Amino acid sequence: MSRKPKVLCLDLEGTLISNAVSQLPRPFLKEFLDGCEVLFERIAIYTSVPEPSFRKIASLLVSEGVAPAWFQAVEYIEWEGPVKDLAFVGEVAQDEVVLVDDIELVVHPAQRCEWIRVEPFVAPYSASDTELKRVLGELKRRLDVSKPN
């Protein structure tokens, strides 16, 4: 990336939670979201789950203490089409956005360099899953947070 990413777009199903039906939070979800809040100017949800359903899920995750309070009001990206085009994020260059998602088919082919693949969170759901820790480490590496400005 030629510019430091400003916006983090997060998928919901298979990435942060199991799915919109069972709504099982991925292990280390709160720690991951807290870490992302420190790294990025903007965080947004980029999911196929309709916004009203997402808001209910987010409120439940916050009430259960597995997501930070800000998560229930996090920005929601409206989009259409077969892929998650980063142009829908708006107000930033595409190389200033990072997309975290578990499904390659929904990532715009020309924007794969802005994508971090997460292993899908699927049954059997393991309490020892550390994928969000790995992704947080990858985000820190991409942002090169170890070097002073």
ZICOR-V487931 format. One record per residue. PHI is phi in radians with two decimals (999 if undefined). PSI is psi in radians with two decimals (999 if undefined). Layout:
BEGIN
PHI_PSI, PHI_PSI
END
This chain:
BEGIN
999_2.37, -1.45_-0.40, -2.13_2.72, -1.26_2.21, -1.05_2.43, -1.90_-0.44, -2.13_2.33, -1.95_2.14, -1.87_2.20, -2.01_2.28, -1.29_2.79, -1.79_-1.19, -1.24_2.26, 1.41_-0.17, -1.96_-1.08, -1.67_-0.55, -2.35_3.00, -1.09_-1.16, -2.86_3.04, -1.26_-0.25, -1.54_-1.01, -1.40_-0.51, 0.97_0.60, -1.33_2.16, -1.25_2.46, -1.22_2.49, -0.95_2.50, 1.20_0.36, -1.03_-0.86, -1.11_-0.78, -1.07_-0.70, -1.10_-0.87, -1.12_-0.70, -1.06_-0.74, -1.13_-0.68, -1.16_-0.64, -1.07_-0.59, -1.26_-0.57, -1.48_-0.49, -2.13_2.57, -1.26_-0.63, -2.33_2.46, -2.22_2.37, -2.42_2.66, -1.64_2.30, -2.24_1.58, -2.41_2.80, -1.48_-0.14, -1.22_2.23, -1.00_2.56, -0.96_-0.78, -1.02_-0.68, -1.20_-0.73, -1.04_-0.77, -1.06_-0.68, -1.13_-0.77, -1.10_-0.80, -1.06_-0.75, -1.09_-0.70, -1.13_-0.78, -1.08_-0.71, -1.16_-0.79, -1.12_-0.49, -1.48_-0.07, 1.36_0.26, -1.78_0.04, -2.49_2.57, -1.19_2.75, -0.99_-0.66, -1.10_-0.35, -1.11_-0.55, -1.23_-0.28, -1.99_0.22, -1.04_2.62, -1.01_2.49, -2.11_2.20, -1.55_2.10, -1.45_2.33, -2.64_2.90, -2.54_2.78, 1.82_-3.12, -1.46_-0.27, -2.27_2.78, -1.54_1.50, -1.32_2.19, -1.17_-0.20, -1.08_-0.46, -1.19_-0.31, -1.18_-0.68, 1.25_2.72, 1.11_0.09, -2.51_2.72, -1.22_2.60, -1.05_-0.50, -1.41_0.08, -1.79_0.22, -2.15_2.48, -2.11_2.32, -1.92_2.22, -1.91_2.06, -2.67_2.70, -1.69_-0.15, -2.08_1.94, -1.08_-0.60, -1.08_-0.40, -1.61_-0.06, -1.54_2.24, -1.01_2.22, -0.93_-0.63, -1.38_-0.07, -2.07_0.32, -1.13_-0.44, -1.26_-0.27, -1.67_0.13, -1.86_2.42, -2.02_2.08, -1.39_2.33, -1.97_2.43, -1.12_2.34, -1.05_2.43, -1.62_1.67, -2.28_2.89, -1.10_2.52, -1.35_2.24, -1.28_2.05, -1.67_2.26, -1.21_-0.27, -1.66_0.17, -1.08_2.23, -2.10_0.36, -1.06_-0.68, -1.18_-0.54, -1.13_-0.74, -1.09_-0.79, -1.14_-0.69, -1.06_-0.72, -1.08_-0.71, -1.13_-0.71, -1.09_-0.77, -1.09_-0.70, -1.11_-0.79, -1.09_-0.64, -1.49_-0.16, 0.93_0.90, -1.23_-0.19, -1.34_-0.35, -1.65_2.36, -1.20_2.65, -1.22_999
END
